[in-house]
Amino acid sequence: MIQEMSVLASTVDFLIPASGSGKAMMAAVLLGAGCGLLGCFVVLRRVALMGDAVSHAVLPGVVAGLIYSSERSPGVIFVFAATAGLLGAGLVRLMMMSTRLKSDAALGIVLATFFAFGIMWQSRNQQDTVGVMNFLFGNVGSIDASDLRMMLMTTLVLVVTMFFLRRPLLVMSFDEGFSRGLGYPVKLLNGVFYFLLTFSVVVALQAVGVVLVSAMLITPAAAAYLLTDRFDRMLLLSVLFGVLSGLAGGLVSAEVNGLPTGPVIALSATALFAVVYLVAPRHGVLSKVLRTLRRRMRVRRENTLKAIYQIHEVEGFAHEEVSVLMLARKRGLTEDVVRRDCKALLSRGFIDMAEDGVSLHLSRLGWKRAMEIVRNHRLWELYLTNEADYAEDHVHEDAEKIEHILEPGIVRQLEQHLDFPELDPHGKPIPQPTHLVAQPLATL
Amino acid sequence: MDWRDGKFDERTIVLATATAMSDEQQPALETHDLTVTYHKRPALYGIDVAVPAGSLVGIVGPNGAGKSTFIKAVMGVVPSSGGWVKVFGKPLRENLHRVGYVPQRESVDWDFPVTVMDVALMGTYGGLGLFRRPGKAEKKRASEALEKVGMLPYSNRQIGNLSGGQQQRVFLARALAQDSDLYLMDEPFAGVDAATEAAIVTLLREMRERGKTVLVVHHDLQSAGEYFDRLLLLNMRLVAFGKVKDVYTRELLQKTYGGRLTILSEVADRAAKL
């Protein structure tokens, strides 16, 4: 069978570059594509540790392949390695089914056992297993034409199978119970998935090494997952990241003497991930921090507006202006800080300031927003006391937060629900921003 | 069996015992001695039930009574340790395309990178086999299903950006797109807002009007009498199955909710430790 495969494999020879760096690049592209594709499912199905276990479990297979093939035949190594990997995955399942162990413990045991066994076996057969370091830590330079042929064939099988099965695999990963109801052969699909997973591990083996292969299964796909909410895009991005980190790792380790390829590839993938982690538009850390900051600043502005309104209210709307000093007292802040807050309001057109900077008054827009906030606060207090049986002295804190997030639609519902109330539970009037001009003018 | 004494819908017995019947007369769902054990601990004992086609059935019982387990066992999502299931007179496998299953909302990861439309489309995959891609007809069916539950405007949203009620509607749309004859729904009312609850009830009744058979796991006994026309009272074994007016009685409800069968569960616990 291996003979047949190599005959078949020679038909793809025209695709294989002659130069060493050309081979390295191609290997990087292949492993990036294979691991990137499979990695998406690994991440979404939360079986990242399974990738790790399978990759460590292939080591005894690699050692067997090196010992039992006359001149390091990639075909023989592939078959042995894949068999060992699948055996590991099968043992994990068996342990989970026959005991009450959960997957993590079963994976840990299998991973360590297979790896330890592989190392021991290798150390007893050092002459026959000269190239084993290439498989442990990865060495793109050691990949020759026949290795590449094997990688190419396997990746081809992998990509084609994934192309046809990605829809059922996606449904099964999303909702296994439902996919059973569709009549999908769930067991078979799971089997195919672990076959493909093992294939992708073996493809990447010689370039990345047993120890770090799982990085290629997880990191590129994880980066893609943070970037998009669409599965097809995630697949493409994951492949792209896989290929890029493969290329970067291959190039750097070829340039710098003695650098093993695997770690460089893994770190390249991490570097890509780090960039995405920081700057991804929706799920990235920076955008989250920015969103939080913006919200805090808005809440602060709205609280200042509310304070201005309340000063007016206490004075019975007798004056048109409010001094910075009064506002500072009301807010419990220093004048400098309040002046800075006022600048933010000024730049957004909520207030106008006197030229000397001592006093300010609300603009039309400012009145409207201030009244909305006060209304939201008092409506919510009323809702909590009337409808949710809160005590009157328990509602203020809650309303302080809710007032900033009530949307117009909900406000309307609240008003209808409470039958358009005029007073809050503490007896204060609930302002009506629609009667905007009436109130301040009436006070003149 | 004890639940047959006295209170039992006569028509059901006739349906269950007759052999050669046309499709409309066949029970939509029939189970015989359906038994499920979890880790050797029995969760359901010998459930015999025959649900007439075109009925809207609420499955009620206390926590841990095996309500979800029952429909999961019918679907083969959890293995049953005994008994059989027939759908419209045939083994489930032969009539799987006529069954739509709506799992609990919590059973999936809502951060999954799929859109509302993607999920609704999954309902059409059953007819496509493993390899065929959904075409125009499938997309139309998915759109119509989304329209029906009022989720069409959200087609392109990632499913995590929805409220609980909206997520449940998406699940229902997926089931509608399946266009099955028998539906099994696991707690579709769990964690939804009042508006969605009302919308779901309307939808269920509409489905019944169109001749669908719907079984719904329901946790609220109060509304169960009002929402459904038949009730399946479950507490590890079948307490009763029949029309609401016949089984929504103090005596039967007490039997359903009145604590575990102590001896039964004690023996079960012992058996599990063997």
Interface residues (C-beta under 8 A of the other chain):
Chain A: L44 R100 F164 L165 R167 P168 L170 V171 S173 F174 D175 E176 G177 F178 R180 G181 L182 G183 Y184 Y225 T228 D229 R230 F231 R233 M234
Chain B: H39 K72 M75 G76 V77 R93 L96 H97 V99 G100 Y101 P103 S107 V108 D109 F112 P113 V114 T115 D118 V119 M122 Y125 G126 L130 F131 R133 Q158 G160 R174
